[in-house]
Amino acid sequence: MNEVLLILGMTLVTFLPRYGVLALMGRIEMPQPLFKALRYVPVTVLSAIIAPDLLLKDGSVNLALNNSFLAAGIIAILVSWRTKNLLLTIVLGMAALWVWRAVFPV
């Protein structure tokens, strides 16, 4: 029973803050610059999640050659930028990670 209450509580905590904004979206005319700015939210959030894994090791910035996450991330960014192909980006990014770890062991 506790699990059901926990799930219901998490549902309410997640849903209620968003509902107000969604209810207003249909009633209030939103300015066009706001919609343009909102296009960048997913990229910003994803960058904030990924950047610490690429750059930090044990709480400090790691720009060494043996930082395979950073090397693979840079290669994945370049592949994504040039091809705009998600599957190719994932495959080449993982391949770069494995090759980099084989060449520069941690």
C-alpha positions in Angstrom: 0.0 0.0 0.0 2.9 2.4 0.7 4.2 2.0 -2.8 0.8 3.0 -4.3 0.7 6.1 -2.1 4.3 6.9 -3.0 3.5 6.6 -6.7 0.3 8.7 -6.4 2.3 11.3 -4.4 5.0 11.5 -7.1 2.4 11.7 -9.8 0.8 14.7 -8.1 4.1 16.4 -7.4 5.1 16.0 -11.1 1.7 16.8 -12.6 0.5 19.9 -10.6 3.3 22.3 -11.4 3.0 21.5 -15.1 -0.8 21.6 -15.2 -1.0 25.4 -14.4 1.2 26.2 -17.4 -0.6 23.9 -19.7 -4.0 25.3 -18.7 -2.8 28.8 -19.4 -1.3 27.9 -22.8 -4.7 27.6 -24.3 -6.1 30.8 -22.8 -3.3 33.3 -23.0 -1.5 34.3 -26.2 2.2 33.5 -25.7 4.7 35.8 -27.3 6.7 34.4 -30.3 10.1 35.0 -28.7 9.1 32.7 -25.8 8.4 29.9 -28.2 11.7 30.5 -30.0 13.5 30.4 -26.6 11.7 27.2 -25.6 13.2 25.4 -28.6 16.6 25.4 -26.8 15.4 23.8 -23.5 15.9 20.2 -24.5 19.5 20.9 -25.7 20.3 22.9 -22.6 19.0 20.2 -20.2 20.8 17.4 -22.1 24.0 19.4 -22.1 23.7 20.0 -18.3 23.2 16.3 -17.7 26.1 15.1 -20.0 28.8 17.8 -19.5 29.8 16.7 -16.0 30.3 13.1 -17.1 32.5 14.2 -20.0 34.6 16.8 -18.1 34.8 15.7 -14.5 36.6 12.8 -12.8 36.7 12.6 -9.0 35.4 16.2 -8.7 38.0 17.9 -10.9 38.2 18.7 -14.6 39.9 16.0 -16.6 41.2 17.1 -20.0 43.9 14.4 -20.2 44.2 12.1 -23.3 43.0 9.1 -21.3 39.5 10.8 -20.8 37.7 8.5 -23.2 34.3 10.0 -22.4 35.4 13.4 -23.5 37.1 12.1 -26.6 34.0 10.0 -27.6 31.7 13.0 -26.8 33.7 15.3 -29.0 33.6 12.8 -31.8 29.8 12.2 -31.3 29.2 16.0 -31.4 31.1 16.3 -34.7 29.3 13.3 -36.2 25.9 14.7 -35.1 26.7 18.2 -36.4 27.8 16.9 -39.8 25.3 14.1 -40.5 22.2 15.0 -38.3 21.8 11.2 -38.0 21.0 10.0 -34.5 21.8 6.3 -35.0 25.1 7.0 -36.7 26.0 9.4 -33.9 25.3 6.8 -31.3 27.2 4.0 -33.1 30.2 6.1 -34.0 30.3 7.6 -30.5 30.3 4.2 -28.9 32.9 2.9 -31.3 35.1 5.9 -30.6 34.7 5.2 -26.8 35.8 1.6 -27.2 38.7 2.4 -29.5 39.9 5.3 -27.3 39.8 3.0 -24.2 41.9 0.4 -26.1 44.5 2.9 -27.3 44.6 5.0 -24.0 43.9 2.6 -21.1 42.7 4.2 -17.9 
